[in-house]
């Protein structure tokens, strides 16, 4: 029996050793909340940049895609595939240097999107057809679809995008308020709004194109940021119940440190996947991947340095005991 017990304990012993080897760091005691003033200053700069970006987008001064600025989209089907570099050089020669290009099937179907002024809508498609006819005389093509987006449609799309973001934030507030309480909901909504503004502001600063694909990435980011914040809030709520007479600052710090390993490992895993998309996904989804990459970094930061410290400020600041008025 003793031999059997020894054999039974060996797998468990090996598992414990493996867990200890995989433990990157031990228990941390980082004073996250104590750095809230620096974090709030940094987040204020990011949020201000994002607000400037929102204003510029509304005024039409940002680098807007054809979804918002208007333009032409035309899809061509060629008899034979065309190398992407030849397609791009042809578009550059025609003057469409900022065009968007997508290839489908075996490389013989092209979707070309170009921005244009209202008075030139329709002329771009004709110029593209003429240019490709001259550049590839032995490769005939068929126009499968052609769409013009005018300024009225672009303005409506901008309004719908803003409403989508606003309704998403309202939904987050209601969800967190029902799951926790209104203070948690407001803190989570502020952190999520901060993340969206930060990514939008960086895109505006880098002069990257702002289009519906970016709005999709921002909404996706909102969901990820909320999930990360909920993990921290769950631990805070649990510790609030078991450490009632402890200072709130100590309880929040302890909660963040307890979930820090899980938060960092999860974010690093997602970032590695997004890095693969950034370098291997191609030009079509580059901005989408970049927005998510920046968003995961900012979202992880905000769940620790923005959402949680807001709870402390709301409850009265450093040293406030739970249960006190």
Residue, then its C-alpha position, 0 to 999 in steps of 0.5 A: x500500500x505504501x508503494x501505491x501511495x508513493x506512486x499516487x503522489x508522484x503525479x501530484x508532486x510533478x504537477x505542483x513542481x510544474x505550477x511553480x515553474x510556470x509561476x512567473x512571479x510570486x505574490x506582488x504588493x504593488x501600490x497601484x492606487x498610490x500612483x493614481x494621480x500620475x495615472x489620471x494625468x496621463x489618462x487625461x492627456x489621452x482622453x483630451x487627444x481623443x476628444x480633439x479627434x472626435x471634434x475633428x472627425x465631426x468637422x471632417x478634418x481628419x483622414x476619413x475613409x470613403x464611408x464618412x468622406x464619400x467616394x467610389x467603390x468598384x469591383x472588377x472581375x478579370x479573366x486572369x489574376x493580376x499581381x497586387x504590386x501591378x494593381x497598386x502601381x496602376x492606381x498610383x499612376x492614375x492619381x489614386x494614391x490613397x485608394x483601398x485595394x482588396x483582392x478575392x478568389x484567385x486574385x482576379x477579383x478586385x475591390x477598389x475604393x477611392x475617396x472623391x469630392x461630390x462633384x467627381x463621383x462617378x468619374x473615378x470609376x470611369x477613370x479606373x476602368x480606362x486605366x486598367x484597360x490600357x494597363x492590361x490590354x490582354x486581360x479583359x474584365x467585367x464590372x461586377x458592382x459600382x457604388x458612389x457614397x455622397x456627402x449626405x450618406x457619409x454624414x449619416x454614417x458618421x452620426x450612426x457610428x457615434x450613436x453606436x458607440x454611445x449606446x454601447x457605453x450606455x449598455x455597459x453602464x447598465x450591465x455593470x450597474x445591475x451586476x455590481x452597483x451604480x458606482x462600479x458601472x460608472x467607473x467601468x464606463x469611464x474606463x471604457x470611454x477612456x480606452x475608446x478615446x485613447x485609440x481614436x486619438x492615437x489614430x488621429x495623431x498618426x493620420x491613419x484612416x478613420x472608417x467603419x472598420x475602425x469603429x468595429x474595432x473600437x466596439x470590439x475593444x469596448x467589450x474586451x476592456x469591460x471583461x478585463x475590468x469585471x475581473x478586477x471588480x469581481x475580486x474587489x467586491x469579494x474582498x469588500x465582503x471579507x475585509x470590511x474594516x480594512x482601508x479601501x485603498x488597501x483592499x483595492x490594491x490587494x485585489x488588483x495584485x491578486x488578479x495581476x498575473x491573470x490579467x497580464x498573461x491574458x493580455x500578452x496572449x491576445x497581443x501575440x495573436x494581434x502581432x501575428x495579424x499586424x505583420x502577416x495579415x496584410x494591408x486590408x486588416x492592418x488598421x483593424x489589428x493596430x486598433x485592437x493591439x493598442x486597445x488591449x494595452x490601453x484596456x489593461x492599463x485602464x482596468x488597473x489605473x483608471x477604473x479601480x482608483x475611481x472607486x477609491x475617489x468616489x468612496x472618499x479617498x485614502x484611508x476611508x473605511x468600508x461601511x462608514x458613511 
